Amino acid sequence: MTRLTDPDLAGLTSLAGDIVVVTGASSGIGQAAAEIYAAAGATVVVLGRSADRVSGVVGDIVSAGGTAHGYPVDVAVRGAIDAVLARVVAEVGRPTVVVANAGIAGGASYRGAGRLADYTDAEWDEVVATNLTGTFETVRAAARVLEPGGRILVTSSTAGMRTDPMVSYAYVSTKAAILNFVRQTALELAERGIRVNAIAPGPFKGTRIGDGRTEISAEDEAMWASTIPLGRMGTMAEIQGPMLFLVSPASAFVTGAILPVDGGALALSHTSF
Ligand code: NAD
């Protein structure tokens, strides 16, 4: 068997020379991804709604020795992501990787205030605008700027791969819809040598998606942990490897795939619900 040399191993996860754009990078999974991409040698473009948080993440990456630029953008505003990518091309350079990660939860599940009969048009529309239309617009904008060899990564969820009574109707619906969008996009863009994949995280702590705070109560954490064979929620460090894998040379023959990162949650045949 041929043994890989150290430089070969390093090359598998190197993003040297890449310009990686990440939406929803001002906190949580997107921020963790932006940090590992910078550590892997990429120039990172941090996109998020809050200008303050975007510049905070850029500052942290630069302080750690990385290269990063930031732009505020709301992916739910039609045309906004195209406009910001045009600025990135002009001011930073042509992206080689685009990560469509921005997403919102859309209120409570039916076990709380989010029963179907009570679910409002406003909640539905907001989630569709961000999670579905925002992902469509981000991936379409990527298809317009990427060249052969480009990569697109979409953040879905295990909630898009099965029912999930812990989250809202709009969340499970949009997270499922973007998975088939990813597969279809992968078919078309394969003709241009561009890979398109999705990641499906299970419950991770350290993000703001629940109630805007990065802390989670011990009670909520125990509830989520009880749904996971590994017996705990994932950490931000544990999403970084899979986020890096799917845009790096290590996944050169992977496209149209969905990678669950869920501590075994999808392997359960029965849940405790
Ligand atoms: P988060 O709230 O910490 O991060 C979400 C990011 O998306 C933030 O930077 C926010 O500013 C941005 N965002 C939201 N709406 C936006 C909009 N309209 N325009 C631009 N940016 C917008 O939450 P997170 O948990 O890190 O979520 C990131 C992604 O991971 C989401 O798509 C989410 O659905 C997905 N996800 C999270 C978990 C989890 O357990 N945390 C599990 C599965 C999937």
Residues whose N, C-alpha, C, O or C-beta is under 5 A from the ligand:
A	BS01	NAD	G24 A25 S26 S27 G28 I29 G30 G48 R49 V73 D74 V75 A76 N101 A102 G103 I104 T130 T155 S156 S157 T158 P201 G202 P203 F204 T207 R208 I209
